[in-house]
Amino acid sequence: MKKKIAIIGAGPAGLTAGYILSKKGYKVDIFEASSSVGGMSKTIELWDQLVDLGPHRFFSQDPRVNNIMFEIIEKDYDIVNRMTRIYYKNHFFNYPLKPLNALKGLGLLESINCIISFLISKISIKNFQNRNSKSSFQDWVEERFGKRLFEIFFKTYSEKLWGISCKDLDSDFAAQRIKKLSLFEVIKSSFLKKQSKKHKTLVDAFIYPKLGTGMIYERMKNKILKLGGNIYLNTRIKAVNPKLDQKNQSEIIFFDDTKQLFDKIISTMPITNLVKSMGKLATEKTMESINNLKFRNTILVYIEIKEKNIFPDQWLYIHANDLKTGRITNFRNWTPSINKNKEETILCLEYWANDDSEIWRETNEKLILLASKEIVKTGLVKKESIKRGFVKKIPKCYPVYSIGYKEELSNIKNFLNSFENLSVIGRYGAFKYNNQDHSILMGLLAAENIADNKNHNLWDLNTDYEYQESGDLQLEKAD
Ligand SMILES: Cc1cc2nc3c(=O)[nH]c(=O)nc-3n(C[C@H](O)[C@H](O)[C@H](O)COP(=O)(O)OP(=O)(O)OC[C@H]3O[C@@H](n4cnc5c(N)ncnc54)[C@H](O)[C@@H]3O)c2cc1C
């Protein structure tokens, strides 16, 4: 008889695991705390339009991930020509950075300043690789771009996002997100690379489902149900007890204290909550490590604007120091089918916060007021054009890679690895700064470990993000 599988969480990781296992003949039970599937990658209906939870660009160079995506959305996608810029000192800078555009925006004096500071960094940092292995994000970027460019294009945004100094942020974050990028690379790629119109890379364009990114997961849900799986919405799991009984089964515990036994459990719930729920099974050292892992929360403030042409980007990074928001998404510039021919445009301003930050406890009315003031301050929108606002708070969505996190995570991994019937995957599930594609891959590999007796190390999954962007855009299923 096939094993009984429980999956905690119906985001991209949990649903993919459920989908693959269902296809292989397993009967899965997926327990989801919220009232719909998709996790952080869901699409919601707002003011008769469709919007994602912040910008959600899907991209991957991994054929295994792309194949699952195309199997699910088939031809129901559009290709979006990417446009994203940085807003700094009333100028817009292309992102990824382009030297001539940066030079123009910064002015001659500031540009000379940047070049001198870059040269100084090259002279003073002779042997970066051999320095302290606990190098910070700031060291990493300054070594590649110089101090001044770091201050302009990396510091403000990163510190808004992570809530800690870039000196305390592990260079892992940079290595995963801006790998292989340096000032030389930026200059080389913009001057030497031949731009072919037919040949699109993941930097130039991306695939976007016609009904928003959440369409992938709504369809996955339907396929799982058709294959005989169960998805229980509004069902938050309180605890996991992976101690094996005589039948090699583990139990999950619901909030009404009822229990169910399963042969295998795949968890995508926050790793901190999972370990804490395991109570006395965790050693003091593991609990100490769990308490040292920190997450950052996101506040999304959606604003409806009575205008069509506000700015052409899918999103803007806001580096200005005098604005609290860090990113503004414009949902009109993704695909027309989510805007539904409406005259109004929906923008989303992002704010980041810790659990104890004042802004996290702020009322929705005050947050809408703040976002309205800030969008007017950018000069992009007139006060009279603002119609209404809506707030969505997402807890624990950024695992903070502060210096030392790897040692803490390693203690936790050792503890969790001792339970062979439990796999932890996903963004907050495995404390990985995942995009959708990474969580999909984790779900796929967790399913293969169970169904095909594979031995994929799920902790080691690669997240070298920006590096992948140099690849070509895949437009259909690969054989
Ligand atoms: C603002 C923002 C912008 C982003 N932009 C992009 C982008 O451009 N491109 C991209 O690819 N990715 C992007 N991401 C990342 C993407 O959203 C995530 O990587 C992806 O959703 C992670 O999937 P997951 O399944 O690992 O986790 P989640 O999506 O978080 O799903 C976990 C699920 O578990 C459920 N859950 C939690 N606890 C319990 C419990 N105790 N019991 C039952 N269920 C529980 C949750 O409700 C949730 O549905 C962005 C994320 C954010 C927040």
The ligand as a MOL file (V3000), in Angstrom:
LIG
                    3D

  0  0  0     0  0            999 V3000
M  V30 BEGIN CTAB
M  V30 COUNTS 53 58 0 0 0
M  V30 BEGIN ATOM
M  V30 1 C 6.6490 40.9170 -1.7470 0
M  V30 2 C 7.1740 39.6430 -2.3650 0
M  V30 3 C 7.6380 39.6580 -3.6730 0
M  V30 4 C 8.1030 38.4900 -4.2730 0
M  V30 5 N 8.5250 38.5190 -5.5730 0
M  V30 6 C 8.8400 37.3710 -6.2090 0
M  V30 7 C 9.1790 37.3690 -7.5940 0
M  V30 8 O 9.2280 38.4020 -8.2650 0
M  V30 9 N 9.4450 36.1660 -8.1700 0
M  V30 10 C 9.3850 34.9890 -7.5020 0
M  V30 11 O 9.5570 33.9400 -8.1140 0
M  V30 12 N 9.1170 34.9750 -6.1810 0
M  V30 13 C 8.8480 36.1240 -5.5170 0
M  V30 14 N 8.5490 36.1160 -4.1690 0
M  V30 15 C 8.7400 34.8620 -3.4140 0
M  V30 16 C 7.5830 33.8920 -3.5140 0
M  V30 17 O 6.3920 34.5050 -3.1310 0
M  V30 18 C 7.9120 32.7350 -2.5780 0
M  V30 19 O 9.2080 32.2550 -2.8690 0
M  V30 20 C 6.9860 31.5310 -2.6720 0
M  V30 21 O 5.6330 31.8580 -2.5070 0
M  V30 22 C 7.4150 30.5560 -1.5850 0
M  V30 23 O 6.6340 29.4130 -1.6510 0
M  V30 24 P 6.5550 28.4430 -0.3960 0
M  V30 25 O 5.5890 27.3820 -0.7390 0
M  V30 26 O 7.9270 28.0890 -0.0250 0
M  V30 27 O 5.9950 29.3420 0.7930 0
M  V30 28 P 4.6560 30.1840 0.9150 0
M  V30 29 O 4.2870 30.7820 -0.3840 0
M  V30 30 O 4.8830 31.0900 2.0610 0
M  V30 31 O 3.5640 29.1040 1.3040 0
M  V30 32 C 3.5150 28.5490 2.5860 0
M  V30 33 C 2.0730 28.2030 2.9230 0
M  V30 34 O 2.0260 27.5660 4.1970 0
M  V30 35 C 0.8790 28.0070 4.8950 0
M  V30 36 N 1.1080 27.7870 6.3280 0
M  V30 37 C 1.9800 28.4140 7.1610 0
M  V30 38 N 1.9060 27.9170 8.4110 0
M  V30 39 C 0.9680 26.9310 8.3730 0
M  V30 40 C 0.4570 26.0350 9.3440 0
M  V30 41 N 0.8760 26.0610 10.6160 0
M  V30 42 N -0.4940 25.1610 8.9580 0
M  V30 43 C -0.9480 25.1140 7.6840 0
M  V30 44 N -0.4850 25.9560 6.7080 0
M  V30 45 C 0.4640 26.8400 7.0580 0
M  V30 46 C 0.7740 29.4730 4.5100 0
M  V30 47 O -0.5270 29.9740 4.7220 0
M  V30 48 C 1.1650 29.4320 3.0350 0
M  V30 49 O 0.0420 29.2690 2.2040 0
M  V30 50 C 8.1200 37.2750 -3.5280 0
M  V30 51 C 7.6630 37.2680 -2.2120 0
M  V30 52 C 7.2050 38.4320 -1.6220 0
M  V30 53 C 6.7230 38.4000 -0.2020 0
M  V30 END ATOM
M  V30 BEGIN BOND
M  V30 1 1 1 2
M  V30 2 1 2 3
M  V30 3 2 2 52
M  V30 4 2 3 4
M  V30 5 1 4 5
M  V30 6 1 4 50
M  V30 7 2 5 6
M  V30 8 1 6 7
M  V30 9 1 6 13
M  V30 10 2 7 8
M  V30 11 1 7 9
M  V30 12 1 9 10
M  V30 13 2 10 11
M  V30 14 1 10 12
M  V30 15 2 12 13
M  V30 16 1 13 14
M  V30 17 1 14 15
M  V30 18 1 14 50
M  V30 19 1 15 16
M  V30 20 1 16 17
M  V30 21 1 16 18
M  V30 22 1 18 19
M  V30 23 1 18 20
M  V30 24 1 20 21
M  V30 25 1 20 22
M  V30 26 1 22 23
M  V30 27 1 23 24
M  V30 28 2 24 25
M  V30 29 1 24 26
M  V30 30 1 24 27
M  V30 31 1 27 28
M  V30 32 2 28 29
M  V30 33 1 28 30
M  V30 34 1 28 31
M  V30 35 1 31 32
M  V30 36 1 32 33
M  V30 37 1 33 34
M  V30 38 1 33 48
M  V30 39 1 34 35
M  V30 40 1 35 36
M  V30 41 1 35 46
M  V30 42 1 36 37
M  V30 43 1 36 45
M  V30 44 2 37 38
M  V30 45 1 38 39
M  V30 46 1 39 40
M  V30 47 2 39 45
M  V30 48 1 40 41
M  V30 49 2 40 42
M  V30 50 1 42 43
M  V30 51 2 43 44
M  V30 52 1 44 45
M  V30 53 1 46 47
M  V30 54 1 46 48
M  V30 55 1 48 49
M  V30 56 2 50 51
M  V30 57 1 51 52
M  V30 58 1 52 53
M  V30 END BOND
M  V30 END CTAB
M  END
